[in-house]
Amino acid sequence: MQYINGFPVLIIILSLTFYLPIRYIIVKRKEHRVNYYKEIVYILLIAYGESVVYLTVFPSPGANPSGEVSVNLIPFQTINRYFAFQGNAAIPIINLLGNVVVFIPIGLFAVFLNKKLSFMGAFLIGFSCSLSIEITQLILSFLKILSRSFDIDDIILNTLGVLLGFIIIKLILSLNNLIRNVPLIKK
């Protein structure tokens, strides 16, 4: 849990230092009106993306790459093991919910950037992002840079998180449209 406290603020500040002037130049060249809403979403997406990379790809403090690589290709094996876990209840809760909750923002950002995104589109985004992270962890573990595992259950839980984010924001947008169309509220 110690690695969660090491938020990559410096990396985010550095990347935004480069991103903001470049984005400003691009927007000015196109001579379009600036959509501040989307620009804020892009900035938050950069900060979020770097945080996820930091949490999933950078080594955890104290972790010593052993050369052993753990691979689970059996769906729900790790999830079932956590449900049967008899030790500290915080461990399975943090691992299971963490894998879901950390990916909810991807579903939110995807809809913010593309309001017409379909459920299948959100599924593919979630699956692709999670698979990319798992493959990166696998490769870096084989190279003895990290000590992580490739787990199909992480992909399932991460994709579920993206789909939850997608559903949450679609429901919020639908409720917002419904409220706007109620004659008594419209003034």
KABELPE-V986597 format. One record per helix or strand. SS is the DSSP state (hx for helix, st for strand). FROM is the first residue (numbers start at 0). LEN is the number of residues. If there is no record, write none. Layout:
[[SS,FROM,LEN] [SS,FROM,LEN]]
This chain:
[[hx,1,4] [hx,8,22] [hx,35,22] [st,69,3] [hx,76,7] [hx,88,25] [hx,118,24] [st,148,3] [hx,151,29]]
